[in-house]
Amino acid sequence: MAEPTPFNAWQALRESLRAVFADRRWPLKIGIGGALMLTLVGIIFPQGFLIEHLENSRRGFRTPLPLWHQWMDKAVMGLLAVVFDFVYFVLPIIVTLVLLFCAIFPLLFNAESSSGLSVVVMVVVLGVVLGLSFLLSLSPLAKVNFSKEGEIEQNIGGRLLRRALDPLNRSLYRQARLATLPLYVPALLLGGGLFELINRLATPIWLLLLLAWLLASALFWAWAVVSQVYLAAAQIAEDREIDQRLASRRQSLDGRP
């Protein structure tokens, strides 16, 4: 069997950054996405923007970024993409909170030391669940696959998890996640700054809104680059799966009487 197609996550990251920065209007497009995210409900439009960018990239048009038009199409695609975020990020947290509440609630009425320990356990368990959800990369993978297949049911549940943990390809997604971690640093710094300003009662509202918009824009920018890195990894995975099926087919034909 031939050697698997190699994947260089850092090279994919550089190419993804170049694809975004090659669009001279990228700050405006990212800024519009960040402003829409501040409305909460409007987050479906940036998500639809990312799906459209993935579809364009699969057709060979990684740059420029999509235009802010065809709002209904972006809304529909974005609403479906938000489902992946809910299933792979929000739902695990909700389930964990319910289970923790049922297990720890009685302890909250006991001694003060037990109550403090209960809070620590809840924070640690929630952190582990959130970290696993992030590291498994199921949401970005689902969006990348959805941009090709257009089927939401194929990217929810055990099938996607099996694809992500397949020994043939799981190293690809692990490399993609590690390479893209630095992209979230600007958003983390802005989030820390925003939290600090919120604690200061005298902070002007316009400054809070400005920092919140910059935070949302930084997060949207990170998503745009991350999605391209995962697309590169997924395309390598698709090639490997095809090679594996062809090799299995050849072996079955060679062993045929």
C-alpha positions as CSV (number, residue, x, y, z in Angstrom):
1,M,0.0,0.0,0.0
2,A,1.3,3.5,-0.9
3,E,2.5,5.9,1.8
4,P,-0.3,8.3,2.9
5,T,-0.3,11.7,1.4
6,P,1.7,14.0,3.8
7,F,0.1,17.1,5.4
8,N,2.1,20.1,6.6
9,A,-0.2,22.0,9.0
10,W,2.1,25.0,9.3
11,Q,2.3,25.3,5.5
12,A,-1.5,25.1,5.3
13,L,-1.7,27.8,7.9
14,R,0.6,30.1,5.9
15,E,-1.4,29.5,2.7
16,S,-4.7,30.1,4.6
17,L,-3.4,33.4,6.0
18,R,-2.3,34.5,2.5
19,A,-5.7,33.6,1.1
20,V,-7.4,35.9,3.5
21,F,-4.9,38.7,3.4
22,A,-4.8,38.6,-0.4
23,D,-8.2,40.2,-0.4
24,R,-7.5,43.9,-0.1
25,R,-11.0,44.4,1.4
26,W,-10.6,41.8,4.1
27,P,-10.6,44.2,7.0
28,L,-13.9,45.6,5.9
29,K,-15.5,42.2,5.3
30,I,-14.2,40.9,8.6
31,G,-15.4,44.0,10.4
32,I,-18.9,43.6,9.0
33,G,-18.9,40.0,10.2
34,G,-17.8,41.1,13.7
35,A,-20.6,43.8,13.8
36,L,-23.2,41.2,12.8
37,M,-21.9,38.8,15.5
38,L,-22.6,41.5,18.2
39,T,-26.3,41.2,17.5
40,L,-26.2,37.5,18.5
41,V,-29.0,36.6,16.1
42,G,-26.9,38.0,13.3
43,I,-24.2,35.3,13.9
44,I,-25.9,33.2,11.2
45,F,-24.6,35.6,8.5
46,P,-20.9,35.2,9.4
47,Q,-21.4,31.5,9.6
48,G,-23.0,31.5,6.2
49,F,-20.1,33.6,4.9
50,L,-17.7,30.9,6.1
51,I,-19.6,28.1,4.4
52,E,-19.7,30.1,1.1
53,H,-15.9,30.7,1.4
54,L,-15.4,27.0,1.9
55,E,-17.5,26.2,-1.2
56,N,-15.6,28.8,-3.3
57,S,-12.3,27.3,-2.0
58,R,-13.3,23.8,-3.1
59,R,-13.9,25.2,-6.6
60,G,-10.4,26.8,-6.6
61,F,-11.4,30.3,-5.6
62,R,-9.8,30.8,-2.1
63,T,-9.5,34.5,-2.6
64,P,-11.1,37.0,-2.6
65,L,-13.4,36.5,0.3
66,P,-17.1,36.3,-0.5
67,L,-19.0,39.6,-0.8
68,W,-21.6,40.6,1.7
69,H,-24.6,40.0,-0.5
70,Q,-27.1,37.2,-1.1
71,W,-28.2,37.6,2.5
72,M,-30.9,34.9,2.4
73,D,-28.5,32.3,1.2
74,K,-26.0,33.2,3.9
75,A,-28.8,33.1,6.5
76,V,-29.9,29.6,5.5
77,M,-26.3,28.2,5.3
78,G,-25.4,30.0,8.5
79,L,-28.3,28.6,10.4
80,L,-27.3,25.1,9.5
81,A,-23.7,25.8,10.4
82,V,-24.8,27.1,13.8
83,V,-26.5,23.7,14.4
84,F,-23.0,22.1,14.3
85,D,-21.7,24.6,16.9
86,F,-24.7,23.9,19.1
87,V,-24.4,20.1,18.9
88,Y,-20.6,20.0,19.4
89,F,-20.1,22.9,21.8
90,V,-23.2,24.1,23.5
91,L,-25.1,20.7,23.9
92,P,-22.2,18.9,25.7
93,I,-22.0,21.8,28.2
94,I,-25.8,21.7,28.8
95,V,-25.7,18.0,29.4
96,T,-22.7,18.2,31.7
97,L,-24.3,21.0,33.7
98,V,-27.5,19.0,34.2
99,L,-25.6,15.9,35.3
100,L,-23.4,18.0,37.6
101,F,-26.4,19.8,39.1
102,C,-28.1,16.5,39.8
103,A,-24.9,15.0,41.4
104,I,-23.6,18.0,43.3
105,F,-26.8,19.9,44.2
106,P,-27.3,18.0,47.5
107,L,-23.7,18.9,48.6
108,L,-24.4,22.7,48.2
109,F,-26.6,22.6,51.3
110,N,-23.9,20.8,53.4
111,A,-20.8,22.1,55.0
112,E,-19.1,25.2,53.5
113,S,-16.0,23.1,52.6
114,S,-18.2,20.7,50.6
115,S,-19.8,23.5,48.8
116,G,-16.5,25.0,47.8
117,L,-15.2,21.7,46.6
118,S,-18.4,21.2,44.6
119,V,-17.8,24.5,42.8
120,V,-14.2,23.5,42.0
121,V,-15.4,20.1,40.6
122,M,-18.0,21.8,38.4
123,V,-15.4,24.2,37.0
124,V,-12.9,21.5,36.3
125,V,-15.4,19.1,34.7
126,L,-16.8,21.9,32.5
127,G,-13.3,22.9,31.5
128,V,-12.5,19.4,30.5
129,V,-15.7,19.0,28.5
130,L,-15.1,22.3,26.7
131,G,-11.5,21.5,26.0
132,L,-12.4,18.1,24.6
133,S,-15.1,19.6,22.4
134,F,-12.5,22.1,21.1
135,L,-9.7,19.6,20.6
136,L,-11.9,17.0,18.8
137,S,-12.5,19.7,16.1
138,L,-15.9,18.2,15.3
139,S,-17.6,21.6,14.5
140,P,-15.0,22.8,11.9
141,L,-14.9,19.4,10.4
142,A,-18.7,19.3,10.1
143,K,-18.7,22.6,8.3
144,V,-15.9,21.6,5.9
145,N,-17.8,18.4,5.1
146,F,-21.1,20.2,4.8
147,S,-19.6,22.6,2.3
148,K,-18.9,19.6,0.0
149,E,-21.8,17.2,0.7
150,G,-24.6,19.7,1.7
151,E,-26.1,17.2,4.1
152,I,-26.5,18.1,7.7
153,E,-27.5,14.7,9.0
154,Q,-24.2,13.1,7.7
155,N,-22.2,15.4,9.9
156,I,-24.1,15.0,13.2
157,G,-23.4,12.0,15.5
158,G,-21.2,9.0,15.5
159,R,-20.3,9.0,11.8
160,L,-18.4,12.3,12.0
161,L,-16.8,11.2,15.3
162,R,-15.5,8.0,13.7
163,R,-14.1,10.0,10.8
164,A,-12.3,12.4,13.2
165,L,-10.9,9.5,15.2
166,D,-10.0,7.3,12.2
167,P,-6.4,6.2,12.7
168,L,-5.7,7.0,9.0
169,N,-6.6,10.7,9.4
170,R,-6.8,11.7,13.1
171,S,-3.2,13.0,13.1
172,L,-4.3,15.4,10.3
173,Y,-6.9,17.1,12.5
174,R,-4.6,17.1,15.6
175,Q,-2.0,18.9,13.6
176,A,-4.6,21.3,12.2
177,R,-5.9,22.1,15.7
178,L,-2.4,22.7,17.1
179,A,-1.3,24.9,14.2
180,T,-4.4,27.1,14.5
181,L,-4.3,27.6,18.3
182,P,-2.3,30.9,17.9
183,L,-5.1,32.4,15.8
184,Y,-7.2,32.7,18.9
185,V,-4.7,34.7,20.9
186,P,-5.9,38.2,19.6
187,A,-9.5,37.3,20.6
188,L,-8.3,36.0,24.0
189,L,-6.4,39.2,24.6
190,L,-9.3,41.4,23.6
191,G,-11.6,39.3,25.7
192,G,-9.4,39.8,28.7
193,G,-9.2,43.6,28.1
194,L,-13.0,43.8,27.7
195,F,-13.5,41.9,31.0
196,E,-11.1,44.2,32.7
197,L,-13.0,47.3,31.4
198,I,-16.4,45.9,32.4
199,N,-15.1,45.7,36.0
200,R,-14.4,49.4,35.9
201,L,-17.6,51.2,36.5
202,A,-16.4,54.4,34.9
203,T,-15.7,52.9,31.4
204,P,-17.5,54.7,28.6
205,I,-20.1,52.6,26.8
206,W,-18.6,53.5,23.4
207,L,-15.3,52.0,24.5
208,L,-16.9,48.8,25.6
209,L,-18.8,48.5,22.3
210,L,-15.6,49.2,20.3
211,L,-13.7,46.5,22.2
212,A,-16.6,44.1,21.9
213,W,-16.7,44.7,18.1
214,L,-12.9,44.2,17.9
215,L,-13.2,41.0,19.9
216,A,-16.0,39.6,17.6
217,S,-14.0,40.6,14.5
218,A,-10.9,38.9,15.8
219,L,-12.9,35.7,16.5
220,F,-14.5,35.9,13.0
221,W,-11.1,36.4,11.4
222,A,-9.8,33.3,13.3
223,W,-12.7,31.2,12.1
224,A,-12.1,32.3,8.5
225,V,-8.4,31.1,8.6
226,V,-9.1,28.0,10.7
227,S,-11.8,26.8,8.3
228,Q,-9.2,27.0,5.4
229,V,-6.7,25.0,7.4
230,Y,-9.2,22.3,8.1
231,L,-10.3,22.3,4.5
232,A,-6.7,21.5,3.5
233,A,-6.6,18.7,6.1
234,A,-10.0,17.3,5.0
235,Q,-8.9,17.2,1.4
236,I,-5.8,15.2,2.3
237,A,-8.1,12.9,4.3
238,E,-10.4,12.5,1.4
239,D,-7.5,11.5,-0.9
240,R,-6.2,9.0,1.7
241,E,-9.6,7.4,2.0
242,I,-9.9,7.1,-1.8
243,D,-6.4,5.5,-1.9
244,Q,-7.3,3.1,0.9
245,R,-10.5,2.0,-0.9
246,L,-8.6,1.6,-4.2
247,A,-5.9,-0.5,-2.4
248,S,-8.6,-2.6,-0.8
249,R,-10.3,-3.1,-4.1
250,R,-7.0,-4.2,-5.8
251,Q,-6.3,-6.6,-3.0
252,S,-9.7,-8.2,-3.3
253,L,-9.2,-8.5,-7.1
254,D,-5.8,-10.0,-6.7
255,G,-7.1,-12.6,-4.3
256,R,-10.0,-13.5,-6.5
257,P,-9.9,-17.1,-7.8
